Every structure is written in structure tokens, then in C-alpha cells.
Amino acid sequence: MIHVVFKLFELLAELIQLYTYVVLVSCLFSFLLAFGILDQRNPIVWKIGNFLYRMTEPVLRPIRSVLPNFGNMDFSPLVLILLIQYLGMPILGLIENMIITTLR
């Protein structure tokens, strides 16, 4: 049973890490669009941008509403990545340890 819990939390940690990569790719994609390197009228580029927007915007919107306005700079992806790395992953580890110790 402990092995299953360990594998489940390992999968959750990998999914959180994958989401971090999605946020980073979304930032890079928005920079490429802003500087005119990618053309949003291209259907493939639009589909990728739409996918990234749908994956990241529900999490970034509440962070943007709390952060002050910095003009054209959006620091919400940075805040999200810091929250994931310094709060999310340690809390996930603590929950995993609590569950494993109660199962023993």
C-alpha cells in the first residue's frame, strides 16, 4: 500500500513539474508573439497560443488580481512558479510523509 501512495505522489510531483514547464513555454510564446517573431494569424500558432492560454489563464488570473499594476510587465507567471516551487512541492512532500507514516 505504501508503494502505491509513493507512486501516486511521484506522479503528482511530475504533473506539477510539467505544469511549470507549460507556464514557462507560455511566457516564451507570449514574448515571441509580442516581438512579432510568431504570426498569430497562422492557424497552428493560434492553436498553440489558445491551448497555452487555456492552460495557464485560470491559475494566473487570480494572481494578477492581487499583484499591483507594473505597466506592461506581467509578473504573475514568476509568482506562480515561485509558489509552486516553494509552497506546492514542500506541502506535497509533507502530505506524502504524513500519509505514509499513518499507513505504517
KEBA-577727 format. One record per residue (C-alpha): residue in one letter; chain; x negated, y negated, z negated. Coordinates in Angstrom, 3 decimals. Example, Ala and Ser with C-alpha at 12.3 -4.5 7.8 and 13.67 -1.06 7.14 Angstrom:
REM residues 2
<r type="a" mol="A" px="-12.300" py="4.500" pz="-7.800"/>
<r type="s" mol="A" px="-13.670" py="1.060" pz="-7.140"/>
//
This chain:
REM residues 104
<r type="m" mol="A" px="0.000" py="0.000" pz="0.000"/>
<r type="i" mol="A" px="-2.837" py="-2.387" pz="-0.815"/>
<r type="h" mol="A" px="-4.359" py="-1.753" pz="2.604"/>
<r type="v" mol="A" px="-1.100" py="-2.830" pz="4.290"/>
<r type="v" mol="A" px="-0.941" py="-6.044" pz="2.246"/>
<r type="f" mol="A" px="-4.572" py="-6.768" pz="3.075"/>
<r type="k" mol="A" px="-3.950" py="-6.266" pz="6.817"/>
<r type="l" mol="A" px="-0.803" py="-8.419" pz="6.680"/>
<r type="f" mol="A" px="-2.653" py="-11.330" pz="5.103"/>
<r type="e" mol="A" px="-5.531" py="-10.836" pz="7.534"/>
<r type="l" mol="A" px="-3.018" py="-11.167" pz="10.376"/>
<r type="l" mol="A" px="-1.549" py="-14.302" pz="8.794"/>
<r type="a" mol="A" px="-5.018" py="-15.835" pz="8.470"/>
<r type="e" mol="A" px="-5.720" py="-15.092" pz="12.128"/>
<r type="l" mol="A" px="-2.407" py="-16.670" pz="13.177"/>
<r type="i" mol="A" px="-3.196" py="-19.789" pz="11.163"/>
<r type="q" mol="A" px="-6.630" py="-19.959" pz="12.798"/>
<r type="l" mol="A" px="-5.021" py="-19.532" pz="16.221"/>
<r type="y" mol="A" px="-2.646" py="-22.394" pz="15.456"/>
<r type="t" mol="A" px="-5.637" py="-24.544" pz="14.517"/>
<r type="y" mol="A" px="-7.074" py="-23.855" pz="17.959"/>
<r type="v" mol="A" px="-3.745" py="-24.797" pz="19.550"/>
<r type="v" mol="A" px="-3.853" py="-28.147" pz="17.730"/>
<r type="l" mol="A" px="-7.426" py="-28.747" pz="18.927"/>
<r type="v" mol="A" px="-6.542" py="-27.855" pz="22.531"/>
<r type="s" mol="A" px="-3.535" py="-30.163" pz="22.311"/>
<r type="c" mol="A" px="-5.806" py="-33.033" pz="21.232"/>
<r type="l" mol="A" px="-8.231" py="-32.355" pz="24.048"/>
<r type="f" mol="A" px="-5.358" py="-32.079" pz="26.522"/>
<r type="s" mol="A" px="-3.923" py="-35.431" pz="25.410"/>
<r type="f" mol="A" px="-7.337" py="-37.087" pz="25.851"/>
<r type="l" mol="A" px="-7.647" py="-35.652" pz="29.350"/>
<r type="l" mol="A" px="-4.194" py="-36.957" pz="30.201"/>
<r type="a" mol="A" px="-4.873" py="-40.378" pz="28.695"/>
<r type="f" mol="A" px="-8.097" py="-40.850" pz="30.671"/>
<r type="g" mol="A" px="-6.467" py="-39.745" pz="33.920"/>
<r type="i" mol="A" px="-8.540" py="-36.588" pz="34.366"/>
<r type="l" mol="A" px="-5.410" py="-34.437" pz="34.477"/>
<r type="d" mol="A" px="-2.356" py="-35.371" pz="36.525"/>
<r type="q" mol="A" px="0.877" py="-34.809" pz="34.628"/>
<r type="r" mol="A" px="2.806" py="-34.619" pz="37.905"/>
<r type="n" mol="A" px="1.121" py="-31.284" pz="38.601"/>
<r type="p" mol="A" px="3.648" py="-28.572" pz="37.567"/>
<r type="i" mol="A" px="1.038" py="-26.360" pz="35.882"/>
<r type="v" mol="A" px="-0.418" py="-29.255" pz="33.907"/>
<r type="w" mol="A" px="3.099" py="-30.328" pz="32.915"/>
<r type="k" mol="A" px="3.987" py="-26.822" pz="31.724"/>
<r type="i" mol="A" px="0.806" py="-26.554" pz="29.650"/>
<r type="g" mol="A" px="1.401" py="-30.006" pz="28.162"/>
<r type="n" mol="A" px="5.025" py="-29.181" pz="27.402"/>
<r type="f" mol="A" px="4.012" py="-25.923" pz="25.700"/>
<r type="l" mol="A" px="1.376" py="-27.668" pz="23.578"/>
<r type="y" mol="A" px="3.807" py="-30.440" pz="22.676"/>
<r type="r" mol="A" px="6.474" py="-27.947" pz="21.586"/>
<r type="m" mol="A" px="3.962" py="-26.001" pz="19.517"/>
<r type="t" mol="A" px="2.420" py="-28.943" pz="17.689"/>
<r type="e" mol="A" px="5.006" py="-31.722" pz="17.511"/>
<r type="p" mol="A" px="7.325" py="-30.167" pz="14.870"/>
<r type="v" mol="A" px="4.382" py="-29.984" pz="12.455"/>
<r type="l" mol="A" px="2.729" py="-33.278" pz="13.422"/>
<r type="r" mol="A" px="5.890" py="-35.433" pz="13.326"/>
<r type="p" mol="A" px="6.294" py="-35.372" pz="9.507"/>
<r type="i" mol="A" px="2.594" py="-36.151" pz="9.087"/>
<r type="r" mol="A" px="2.896" py="-39.113" pz="11.474"/>
<r type="s" mol="A" px="5.831" py="-40.470" pz="9.488"/>
<r type="v" mol="A" px="3.696" py="-40.535" pz="6.323"/>
<r type="l" mol="A" px="0.486" py="-41.936" pz="7.822"/>
<r type="p" mol="A" px="0.135" py="-45.682" pz="8.364"/>
<r type="n" mol="A" px="0.002" py="-47.003" pz="11.914"/>
<r type="f" mol="A" px="-3.571" py="-47.187" pz="13.235"/>
<r type="g" mol="A" px="-2.662" py="-48.625" pz="16.627"/>
<r type="n" mol="A" px="-3.383" py="-46.237" pz="19.454"/>
<r type="m" mol="A" px="-5.237" py="-43.738" pz="17.265"/>
<r type="d" mol="A" px="-3.320" py="-40.685" pz="16.063"/>
<r type="f" mol="A" px="-4.958" py="-39.064" pz="13.058"/>
<r type="s" mol="A" px="-2.151" py="-36.581" pz="12.391"/>
<r type="p" mol="A" px="-3.948" py="-33.618" pz="14.081"/>
<r type="l" mol="A" px="-7.014" py="-34.279" pz="11.927"/>
<r type="v" mol="A" px="-4.867" py="-34.402" pz="8.783"/>
<r type="l" mol="A" px="-3.108" py="-31.179" pz="9.816"/>
<r type="i" mol="A" px="-6.378" py="-29.334" pz="10.406"/>
<r type="l" mol="A" px="-7.754" py="-30.548" pz="7.065"/>
<r type="l" mol="A" px="-4.566" py="-29.453" pz="5.303"/>
<r type="i" mol="A" px="-4.757" py="-26.025" pz="6.913"/>
<r type="q" mol="A" px="-8.429" py="-25.516" pz="6.094"/>
<r type="y" mol="A" px="-8.482" py="-26.949" pz="2.567"/>
<r type="l" mol="A" px="-4.993" py="-26.105" pz="1.311"/>
<r type="g" mol="A" px="-3.387" py="-23.480" pz="3.522"/>
<r type="m" mol="A" px="-6.149" py="-20.915" pz="3.719"/>
<r type="p" mol="A" px="-7.103" py="-21.023" pz="-0.008"/>
<r type="i" mol="A" px="-3.440" py="-20.780" pz="-1.027"/>
<r type="l" mol="A" px="-3.024" py="-17.813" pz="1.309"/>
<r type="g" mol="A" px="-6.038" py="-16.169" pz="-0.341"/>
<r type="l" mol="A" px="-4.641" py="-16.809" pz="-3.824"/>
<r type="i" mol="A" px="-1.277" py="-15.302" pz="-2.911"/>
<r type="e" mol="A" px="-3.021" py="-12.285" pz="-1.417"/>
<r type="n" mol="A" px="-5.079" py="-11.767" pz="-4.588"/>
<r type="m" mol="A" px="-2.003" py="-12.104" pz="-6.818"/>
<r type="i" mol="A" px="-0.075" py="-9.530" pz="-4.788"/>
<r type="i" mol="A" px="-2.974" py="-7.083" pz="-4.708"/>
<r type="t" mol="A" px="-3.579" py="-7.357" pz="-8.454"/>
<r type="t" mol="A" px="0.099" py="-6.737" pz="-9.214"/>
<r type="l" mol="A" px="0.123" py="-3.658" pz="-6.974"/>
<r type="r" mol="A" px="-2.829" py="-2.042" pz="-8.804"/>
//
